[in-house]
Amino acid sequence: MFKILAAALLLIAVATAAGPTKNRVLVLLESPALKQSHSIYLKSLEDRGFQVTLKRADDSNLALIKFGEFVYDHLVIFAPGVQDFGGSINVAEISNFIDRGGNVLVAGSSKLGDAIRELATENGFEFDEEPTSVIDHHNYDATLDAGDHTTIVVDPKNLIKAKLITGNSETFGPILYRGIALVSSSSNKLKLDILTASTTAYSFAPGKAVNEYPAAIGRSTVLVGALQARNNARVILTGSVDMFSDEFINANVAKAGAKPTKSGNGDFVNSLTKWVFQEVGVLRVKSVTHHKVGETKPPREYTITEDVEYSIEIEELREGKWVPFEAKDVQLEFVRIDPFVRTYLKGSNGKFKTVFKLPDVYGVFKFLVDYRRVGYTHLFDVQQVSVRPLLHTQYERFLRSAYPYYVSSISMMAGVVLFSFVFLYFREPTKVVTTTTTTETKKIK
């Protein structure tokens, strides 16, 4: 019995280590047909260890949070035309889901419902008006396009330079896209333009004369946008649900004037999903230590100008396992109100160290590591310490900078002693004056 129980526990441990810890995914579909047309993408999620639940977007039993707990960890919306979600799900509920750390992937199309538009606005992007599409008369697929040049071919060079998000884009084939354009808000500092259109693309209603300036043109036409919230929740928005389809993943891109090439959609959407579901680019602090040089434990308080050693151990999530993080740009700040010290940390096997001298200023300080890089979760660690001035017994007996004052004081004392000695004991010598008196004798006759 004991052996059976031990074997069962071992199997559970192996299964847990093999897949992601937050692995419950809710996929909202506009129609059951999407289950077949997007089967390759959905199967790739299951192959990576996710528990995928497929439901219609208008299902009356939908819920993301029940009794204050997550029912699902990630949300995928493949329902571009939905006007209202079913159950307890709405735009406010999805925003609350993101605020509490949930991750969301949203794919639209040229026929877009109000719910998706409102959700995009909440996350720093806007979809162009209906029934516009992204059009490119120079870069389109001759086989899949219906003649209006809305099935466009995008060069992987238009991807953001962030391998954590896009994967190894140098090896990708051209990316196929058919759908509506995104316009990013310049006021949102958290958004990322992941994929933009070519300079020859624009957003307009297919088949209509361009008699006004398009809402998006050239590289300002965002095809895939992303947002990482301050709580590290991640959101992906795109205007093409077809980008995830079996047809586009298996397609050989037939761009006019070029040889057929295997599309890069499969690699691209898998890389996007790994990032948005936090399979990659996740950092955590394992341990932090600080102490005086030559000691091993942190003191109750530091003293000004002491030499201090600081160390932080950082780990990165890779393939479901925590491994040492490698970087050369991790910085430490020693802050009171403003940084008094800012220095790079030298890393080795995930452990970053530095030694520095405390400033000649006392008060309440913080050891601060604030690491923000594109694609990574925000790493923030603060350790508060007190720095006191020297005790009166710790000051040097004689300060070099005070030597002129010492000489002045000693010379004054010496002068007073000398003056007192002279004043008390020195007097002029007595002069002896000899007076000769001549007596004249007068004879009286």
Secondary structure, DSSP 8 states (H G I E B T S, - for coil): -HHHHHHHHHHHHHHHHHS-SS-EEEEEESSTHHHHHTHHHHHHHHHTT-EEEEEETT-TT--SEETTEES-SEEEEE-TT-SS-STT--HHHHHHHHHTT-EEEEE--SS--HHHHHHHHHTTEEE--TT-EEEESSSBBTTT--SSS-SEEE-GGGB-S-HHHH--GGG---EEE-S--EEE-TT-TTEEEEEE--TTEEEE-TTS---S--SSBGGG-EEEEEEE-TTS-EEEEES-SGGGSHHHHH-EE-BTTS--EE-SHHHHHHHHHHHHTTSSS-EEEEEEEEEETT-SS--SSEETT-EEEEEEEEEEEETTEEEE---S--EEEEESSSEEEEEE-EEETTEEEEEEE--S--EEEEEEEEE--TTS--EEEEEEEEEE---TTTS-SS-GGGHHHHHHHHHHHHHHHHHHHHHHH--------------------
